[in-house]
Amino acid sequence: MKYINNIFLVCLTLVSVYSFAQTKDRTSDKNFDRYWYKKAAQQYESAVKKGDTSKETLMRLGDSYFFNSDMENAAKWYGELFSKYENDLEPIYAFRYIQSLEGTGNYVLAKGIMKIYTEKLNDTTFNVDQLKDNDKLIDALRNLQPWFYVTHLSSNSKFSDFGAAYYGNHVVFASTRDSSVFTTRKYRWNNQPYLNLFIADTTSGGTDLTNVKLFSKSINSKYHEASAVFTKGFDTIYFTRNNYLKDGLKRDAQGSNNLKIYRAVAHNNNWKNLEELPFCSDDYSVGHPSLSPDGKKLYFTSDMPGTLGGSDIYVVDIYADGTFSSPKNLGDKINTAGREMFPYVTKNKIYFASDGHLGYGGLDVFEATISDGTFSKPSNLGRPLNSKADDFAFIINETTQQGYVSSNRAGGAGDDDIYSFQRDKKCVQSIQGTVTNIVNGTPEANATVKLYMGEKVLDSVSSAEDGSYAFQTPISCETSYRVEASKEGYEGQENVFVSPNENDFVNEIPLQIKHNLIVQEDGMLKIKIGLIYFDFDKWDITSKATVELDKVVTIMKEYPAMIIKIESHTDSRGRDEYNMELSDKRAKATKDYIVSQGIESQRIESAIGYGESRLLNECSNGVKCTEEQHDINRRSEFIILKMK
């Protein structure tokens, strides 16, 4: 997204007054702080050639290319930066370096940086998927089967064209194509004209746009307009513009001009009552409006206070009288420490662009399901819709599965271009669920959950702190799959199911695991350990016995609400009364040892010996049996009475 790359990471537009907070008194820094990145990059490169390889110079040199989506040069100079100052950099620079590497298609090195920073940044609050160990996930993402057919529009110009919006049988979009009759005003970030809204006719099937012309003189100004959306009856427009009305351009305390969302209503083939929305501010940017299908909610992008990253997606309710609720952040399921932008909302889906969720490089388009105001884990829509460049401003007609997306990928006509797409109408679904402990029902974090089709592993994820998991890989309808949970020291469970014949269905597949020492026998849960060895005619706890009893202690500490009872049994050899007394002493000695290891005595309801009264086989008095058969009856049992 070369033109609008940092619309919320830094303030987008400075017209005649600039920030004067340079790090050094030199022209390159002044140009950088003015966001004249192309010129600044040339000057920083010249400084490096003259021997200036300071951290600040390399940071700004990499940033100058990164902010203009020149990932080849950004990766080169971030690489230099990391080779010299790896241990003295903020997480944002690891993130930008990985983004640059992905943007050049160097996923091998990107994965290596991910692995390094997974270990280094365990305590960081900069939460993006690119700073996690995602070897398997990024490989699964790259192996996703394509389900979009993408077509470049011949109507794209050599400048920036992006952000299509439906307007009846027309499309409205933003462009920097030159529409001036006289002098063309240019924006110094990229030396292109300012953005205006244009309108175009759609061709049959939506594969191209024709008859492109300016949208409305009452909407377009001498500054930027972009990202429009219309109410269902096309009687109201919401759009993004610089902080500008008839009283002039407004700036914040640093001299920066931010973005705002404006609203206007249709009247006699014109737009009237132009006003900014009340939750906008001179001090931060608000833009990229999107309406819910019923027109009762407005989603948008902002870097307002409380934002988790460079920009987040927010929502407000639109009341019947045209007023709005306070903005609500969509939360960390959608938003990350990176950038989330360009929301588009349908009946039960939200689509948005993000560089914080795991993708192919730059901004990718993601989708998440909306259910009762909550969101599923976002899924990457895969290639070729997404690329290693910036892909954003996705809109779709979910009836025809046709729509438009914007991208600055290689092979386009200009900086940003609009592409039409047809989504494969094949029936696809997703899988999510929760891993819980079969014994007490508590969520199990860090369980490995694998998706199989036959014997082939399609995806593998780890359960979150709340036990939840979701696969990135879409599945087909009416197909048999197997989902399996496992965890070291635990016995896993698998769930085999056949997906229904319903497009976009979310399969909720619960899974359970239990500690491999907890078993179910005779309708009871028991802690199953090896034989507890006692010396002949003794009940003292031997060193061999402690090895097994320590397993019971470990289990009881892992399940602090667990209450057990202890039963000790002998074989039939010896007198009945003697066996009863010996086993009872052994049961109570067993309890005493467990309590001595820190387990509260009240958690052991009873410790009773039953002698030979509860044999498990026919080896009773007078019956000749082997030693192995007698061993079956010589046992201590730890019966679980309560878990929670």
Secondary structure by P-SEA (a helix, b strand, c coil): ccccccccccccccccccccccccccaaaaaaaacaaaaaaaaaaaaaaaccccaaaaaaaaaaaaaacaaaaaaaaaaaaaacccccccaaaaaaaaaaaaaacaaaaaaaaaaaaaaaccccccccccccccaaaaaaaaaccccbbbbbbcccccccccbbbbcccbbbbcccccccccbbbbbcccccccbbbbbbbbcccccccccccccccccccccccccccccccccbbbbbbccccccccccccccbbbbbbbbbbbccccccccccccccccccccccccccccccccccccccccccccbbbbbbbbccccccccccccccccccccccccccccccccccccccccccccbbbbbbbbccccccccccccccccccccccccccccccccbbbbbccccccccbbbbbbbccccccbbbbbbbbccccccccccbbbbbbcccccccccccccccbbbbcccccccbbbbbbbbcccbbbbbbbbbbccccccccbbbbbbcccccccccccccccccccccccccccccaaaaaaaaaaaaaaaacccccbbbbbbbcccccaaaaaaaaaaaaaaaaaaaaaaccccccccbbbbbccccccccccccccccaaaaaaaccccccccccc
